[in-house]
């Protein structure tokens, strides 16, 4: 820099805000303005200027006092010292007092910069400008300059002063101006920069103009970047142009173009119209064209990213002025642009996004074909597809609803209340698409908790025996099956094989299992490739918002936006649940029992098949082998027959939970039994939905296990028990009946069979059904007495492949034979009848 740089340009480039204490007389300010305008830098060596600028930037000067022809500056340096310097002005030069070393010279440089800044700041005030125009008139509140120090007479300048010309322009970053000198002949020369007019060439009045400009620009909010002064705070631009700039015209030559005139009118609102157009790619995609305009004048769409990008809602487009973009439009554009990353083809948007983007429906212009697509999705025509006759009407409606979504390149979530048949509706879809596939080669996948794999297998075998099923991870070639059934754990373990497949339809049962977006199981689900997808859950969608985001990321990526935005929405907005419900409503079907009550019998009874743990399987196999051996060797002996009956009880205990076996107990159980796992999941879901649940068991120890485990899933205050040892039976019954929230009562089959009414129960689980239906029916009737409102769902929990399943099959298919067999067990003295009965059960 040095003497080759203009004084105020040097100061402006440093852009340092200071707080030095200033002491001066107002009447002397015009004199100091003329002094500061002189080329003082020529009196210092480059190293002194550099060190002085450093001290100035570090705010080393703490006090600056101006008096007469003298300036006193006091400083505080990093080492704690407090040196000072005195500047004496003599004519066109100055004398410094305090020593001639580098530090003293640097202090003087820093003092000059402080004086320079002070004069510039004061020069920007209206009262000083008025005073400067007539130096005989002091600023308001100041004293009359009776005896200003006389300036030495200076020879008349060899040339006329140049005018300082400011050229204003509109730029995207704000209002800018460049500074030039204009000679009397009209030539123009730079006032700032490397090729500017040297300070030594400037006349004192010209230097004064530079100082005045620096102060005025700072006061108005302009910042100097080495080339231009820029006012980037857009809201300040109109008042500056209308109220301040005219006053500048008294001191500087002002030039501007038509684009600057546009800024005077202030902000203008941007109108934004999105138009959806069909893409040239896959049938499931579309694209969005943006049609921005202001005041009826179209704006080039290429300008839109510049309007939307960055922070704040005001932007300058020089051709149009200051534009305000509404927060809603900004969010809309950003959501649309983000949705492109989820497209089936790069740069395209999945068509289902037509129904999801914030405020999209009201603004979006659709082509006729897209409008028809949207209409047919929201208002499907009457379907004529033939569906199995055993489906109830609401189940048929669910199947057709999902097929309509699939036909529109969308996917579906069925969130029916427990017991309404989500499994059979999904299997109906599998059967439908399997029948329609060429040579039946299509593959289907169901992913579910391990505890409900038997339910899927049993339901498929019962209702759709033509669909060949296989369990992923089991021994044998599941790859040959039509329907692959996988636990979430096996899906993760077999991901490499499964992600190579292309399934015709994939289903996630208990879709809340993938609630953690970063879990390995969730990532394995995301790797599933399927033409159609369906998610099943019985949990109300508003209960856990992040669960819903993860499920829909699997179903229809992008529908609920990015994870970060969704988390921010769910944390910060009271209306988040309603907003999410609106976005997903076209793709979620939830029916409550009360809505379809007319189609349901009074008691809906379901066989709920449950898996056994490895420990259960091992203990059951040992007991079964022993029972068969006893049957062969001891059936003729009365004592042997009693031993067989005892073993039959042990088989039932093993089928229920290994912890019920005396030689294992709760401490020896390696893991919860299958029934307990299924029960916990179901009860937690139902209580969370505000339902009341009864759990019956003939084994009091099983109820103890269930109570202990439920405490980790359900509020302990919502768990009631009623067993043979309960003294005050009325207390738990009354609390259960009157509770206004979801709760569960654990009841021993013997204690709950008589003398109580539990008519508020919505669901009943029979944990260990056996051959006496009368006892079960009596317990069920506790919840189905006169006065019961609504239907009751009854689940018989059955361990597949055990004596429980065998007895249940006999009950359902061979009632007379079953009655005969039960009669045989009642009379152990009848050897032949007893042997026939046991042999039938132990097959």
JOTA-V149037 format. One record per helix or strand of 2 or more residues. SS is the DSSP state (hx for helix, st for strand). FROM is the first residue (numbers start at 0). LEN is the number of residues. Records with the same first field share a line. If there is no record, write none. Layout:
BEGIN
SS: FROM-LEN, FROM-LEN
END
This chain:
BEGIN
hx: 1-3, 6-8, 25-11, 39-4, 45-12, 101-22, 125-8, 198-3, 203-17, 233-15, 257-7, 300-8, 326-16, 350-5, 359-4, 367-11, 392-15, 421-15, 437-3, 449-14, 477-3, 487-6, 494-4, 510-4, 519-7, 544-11, 562-10, 575-12, 592-3, 596-3, 613-21, 637-19, 657-3, 664-4, 673-15, 699-11, 715-3, 728-10, 772-9, 802-11, 814-12, 830-11
st: 20-3, 60-7, 69-6, 83-7, 92-5, 162-9, 173-9, 187-3, 222-2, 228-3, 252-4, 266-3, 270-8, 284-10, 296-2, 313-4, 320-4, 348-2, 364-2, 411-3, 443-5, 468-3, 482-5, 502-6, 529-7, 587-2, 602-8, 691-6, 718-4, 742-6, 762-4, 791-8
END
